[in-house]
Amino acid sequence: MKARLPQGYGGGPSNMNQMIKQAQKVQEDVQKIQAELEEKDFVGTAGGGAVEVTVNGKKEVKSVSLKPEVVDPEDIEMLEDLIVAAFNEAMRSLETESNTRIDEATGGFTIPGLF
């Protein structure tokens, strides 16, 4: 006697093929999003806009902009801290947008190692 699964459970080859096609589409969508993000710039600021760091979607620093009033030879540590803070803000912005867009494409579902 063969055991039968309720409708919608198990499935056969066609169900597996459909799942594979869906996974491939999701992977293509994610790759497209990643390519779009690589072309985009993300800006972080600190010190009320006195320091601005721009990174691209490849996580490369494109520019650092300093207002003259923040450059004090007597207080290099403050300037270093502001640059780090601006950089971290830009990276958080990149990560937030990346995660949001990928979650939208995958419906919040992730397969470890796939994306």
C-alpha positions in Angstrom: 0.0 0.0 0.0 1.3 3.4 -0.9 1.1 6.3 1.5 -0.4 9.5 0.1 0.4 13.0 1.1 -2.3 15.7 1.4 -2.7 17.9 -1.6 0.1 20.5 -1.9 2.7 18.4 0.0 5.6 16.6 -1.5 5.0 17.2 -5.1 6.8 15.6 -8.0 9.3 16.7 -10.5 7.2 19.6 -11.8 7.0 21.1 -8.3 10.8 20.8 -8.0 11.3 22.4 -11.4 9.1 25.3 -10.4 11.0 25.8 -7.2 14.3 25.8 -9.1 13.0 28.3 -11.6 11.8 30.6 -8.7 15.2 30.3 -7.0 17.0 31.2 -10.2 14.7 34.2 -10.8 15.3 35.4 -7.2 19.1 35.0 -7.7 18.9 37.0 -11.0 17.0 39.7 -9.2 19.5 39.9 -6.4 22.4 40.1 -8.8 20.6 42.9 -10.6 20.1 44.8 -7.3 23.8 44.3 -6.4 24.9 45.6 -9.7 22.6 48.7 -9.3 23.9 49.3 -5.8 27.6 49.1 -7.0 26.8 52.1 -9.2 25.2 54.2 -6.4 27.0 56.5 -4.0 26.3 56.6 -0.2 27.2 59.7 1.8 27.8 59.9 5.6 28.4 63.1 7.5 29.6 64.0 10.9 30.2 67.2 12.9 27.1 68.9 11.6 28.2 68.3 8.0 31.8 69.5 8.6 33.1 66.0 7.5 31.5 64.2 4.6 32.5 60.7 3.3 31.2 59.2 0.1 31.4 55.5 -0.6 30.1 53.5 -3.5 28.2 50.2 -3.5 31.5 48.3 -3.9 32.4 49.7 -0.4 35.2 51.9 -1.8 35.7 55.4 -0.5 35.2 57.8 -3.3 35.8 61.1 -1.5 36.3 62.8 1.8 35.4 66.4 2.2 36.4 68.5 5.2 35.3 72.0 6.0 38.2 74.3 7.0 36.9 75.0 10.5 37.2 71.3 11.4 40.9 71.2 10.6 42.7 72.1 13.8 46.4 71.0 14.0 46.0 71.0 17.8 43.2 68.5 17.8 43.9 65.8 15.1 42.1 63.2 17.2 38.7 65.0 16.9 39.1 65.1 13.1 40.0 61.4 12.9 36.9 60.6 15.0 34.7 62.7 12.7 36.1 60.9 9.6 35.5 57.5 11.2 31.9 58.5 12.2 31.1 59.8 8.7 32.5 56.7 7.1 30.5 54.4 9.4 27.3 56.4 8.7 27.9 56.0 4.9 28.5 52.2 5.3 25.3 51.8 7.4 23.4 53.6 4.7 24.7 51.2 2.1 24.0 48.1 4.2 20.5 49.3 5.1 19.5 49.9 1.4 21.2 46.7 0.3 19.4 44.6 2.9 16.0 46.3 2.3 16.2 45.8 -1.5 17.4 42.2 -1.3 14.7 41.4 1.3 12.1 42.8 -1.1 13.4 40.7 -3.9 13.5 37.5 -1.8 10.5 38.1 0.2 12.7 38.0 3.3 13.7 34.4 2.5 17.4 33.6 2.3 19.3 30.4 1.5 22.7 30.4 3.2 25.4 30.7 0.6 23.0 31.6 -2.2 23.0 35.4 -1.8 
